[in-house]
């Protein structure tokens, strides 16, 4: 009986399969979580680019209505390039004083998406503060 047990323990037949079964789930988790981190970083960069582009085009518009329209169009075009984006939005907010040359506003890009590993919804937002450059003079 002892000799059979020793022979069975020394036998390496099937050891590669056991190693694969034990290690593969860990490698798979590493790959999935790495993909999630890449997705977060990529979508954060796209949100930042969308906020910048929205603010840049809005800053040269003559009135707030046109600024909101063009900012939304330009920002959404940038957010369309995100990965697995579920919801997205571009918001312009005035800092007091209205749409006058020299006043400031905030362009904000909001995006949400599901993570591959957990399925949880991840939300992020990025914003830029900019100055109105080309407002109409109302007299």
C-alpha positions as CSV (number, residue, x, y, z in Angstrom):
1,X,0.0,0.0,0.0
2,X,2.8,2.4,0.9
3,X,4.7,1.7,-2.3
4,X,1.6,2.4,-4.4
5,X,1.1,5.7,-2.6
6,X,4.7,6.7,-3.1
7,X,4.5,5.7,-6.7
8,X,1.3,7.7,-7.2
9,X,2.8,10.8,-5.5
10,X,5.9,10.7,-7.7
11,X,3.9,10.2,-10.8
12,X,3.9,13.6,-12.7
13,X,1.2,12.6,-15.1
14,X,-1.5,15.2,-15.2
15,X,0.4,17.8,-13.1
16,X,0.3,20.3,-15.9
17,X,-3.4,20.1,-16.1
18,X,-3.7,20.7,-12.3
19,X,-1.3,23.7,-12.5
20,X,-3.3,25.2,-15.4
21,X,-6.6,24.8,-13.5
22,X,-5.1,26.5,-10.4
23,X,-3.3,29.3,-12.2
24,X,-5.7,30.2,-15.1
25,X,-8.4,31.9,-13.0
26,X,-5.8,34.1,-11.4
27,X,-4.3,35.1,-14.8
28,X,-7.8,35.7,-16.1
29,X,-8.7,38.0,-13.2
30,X,-5.4,40.0,-13.7
31,X,-6.4,40.5,-17.4
32,X,-9.9,41.5,-16.7
33,X,-9.0,44.0,-13.9
34,X,-6.2,45.4,-16.2
35,X,-8.8,46.0,-18.9
36,X,-11.0,47.8,-16.4
37,X,-8.2,50.1,-15.4
38,X,-7.4,50.8,-19.0
39,X,-11.1,51.6,-19.7
40,X,-11.3,54.0,-16.8
41,X,-8.1,55.8,-17.9
42,X,-9.2,56.0,-21.5
43,X,-12.7,57.2,-20.7
44,X,-11.3,59.8,-18.3
45,X,-9.0,61.1,-21.0
46,X,-12.0,61.3,-23.5
47,X,-14.1,63.1,-20.9
48,X,-11.3,65.6,-20.3
49,X,-10.9,66.1,-24.1
50,X,-14.7,66.5,-24.5
51,X,-14.8,69.2,-21.7
52,X,-11.9,71.0,-23.3
53,X,-13.4,70.9,-26.8
54,X,-16.8,71.9,-25.6
55,X,-15.3,74.9,-23.7
56,X,-13.1,75.9,-26.6
57,X,-15.9,76.1,-29.1
58,X,-18.3,77.7,-26.6
59,X,-15.9,80.5,-25.7
60,X,-16.0,82.0,-29.2
61,X,-19.8,81.9,-29.6
62,X,-21.7,85.2,-29.6
63,X,-24.5,84.1,-27.1
64,X,-25.1,81.4,-24.5
65,X,-27.7,79.6,-26.6
66,X,-25.2,79.0,-29.5
67,X,-22.5,78.2,-27.0
68,X,-24.6,75.4,-25.4
69,X,-25.5,74.0,-28.8
70,X,-22.0,73.9,-30.2
71,X,-20.4,72.8,-27.0
72,X,-22.8,69.8,-26.8
73,X,-22.2,68.9,-30.4
74,X,-18.4,69.1,-30.1
75,X,-18.3,67.4,-26.7
76,X,-20.6,64.5,-27.7
77,X,-18.5,63.8,-30.8
78,X,-15.5,63.4,-28.5
79,X,-17.4,61.2,-26.0
80,X,-18.7,59.0,-28.8
81,X,-15.1,57.7,-29.0
82,X,-15.2,56.4,-25.4
83,X,-15.2,52.7,-24.5
84,X,-18.5,51.0,-23.5
85,X,-20.1,54.4,-22.7
86,X,-23.6,53.9,-21.4
87,X,-24.6,57.6,-20.6
88,X,-22.9,60.8,-21.4
89,X,-23.6,64.5,-21.1
90,X,-22.0,67.9,-21.7
91,X,-23.0,70.8,-19.4
92,X,-22.1,74.5,-19.6
93,X,-22.5,76.6,-16.4
94,X,-22.1,80.4,-16.1
95,X,-20.2,81.9,-13.2
96,X,-22.6,84.8,-12.4
97,X,-22.4,87.8,-14.6
98,X,-24.0,86.3,-17.7
99,X,-22.6,85.7,-21.2
100,X,-20.3,88.8,-21.5
101,X,-16.8,89.0,-22.8
102,X,-14.3,88.4,-20.0
103,X,-16.7,86.4,-17.8
104,X,-16.0,82.8,-17.0
105,X,-17.9,79.6,-17.5
106,X,-17.4,75.9,-16.8
107,X,-17.7,73.2,-19.4
108,X,-18.2,69.8,-17.8
109,X,-18.3,66.3,-19.4
110,X,-20.0,63.5,-17.6
111,X,-19.8,59.8,-18.6
112,X,-20.8,56.5,-17.1
113,X,-20.0,52.9,-18.1
114,X,-20.0,49.4,-16.8
115,X,-16.8,47.7,-15.6
116,X,-16.1,44.3,-17.1
117,X,-14.9,42.6,-13.9
118,X,-17.7,43.6,-11.5
119,X,-20.4,44.9,-13.8
120,X,-20.7,48.0,-11.6
121,X,-21.5,51.3,-13.1
122,X,-18.5,53.7,-13.0
123,X,-19.2,57.4,-13.3
124,X,-16.8,60.2,-13.9
125,X,-16.8,63.8,-14.8
126,X,-14.1,66.3,-16.0
127,X,-14.4,70.0,-16.4
128,X,-12.6,73.1,-17.7
129,X,-13.1,76.7,-16.7
130,X,-12.8,79.1,-19.6
131,X,-13.3,82.8,-20.4
132,X,-16.0,84.1,-22.8
133,X,-14.0,85.6,-25.7
134,X,-16.6,86.7,-28.3
135,X,-19.9,87.7,-26.7
136,X,-22.3,90.1,-28.5
137,X,-22.4,93.6,-27.0
138,X,-26.0,94.2,-26.0
139,X,-26.9,97.9,-25.6
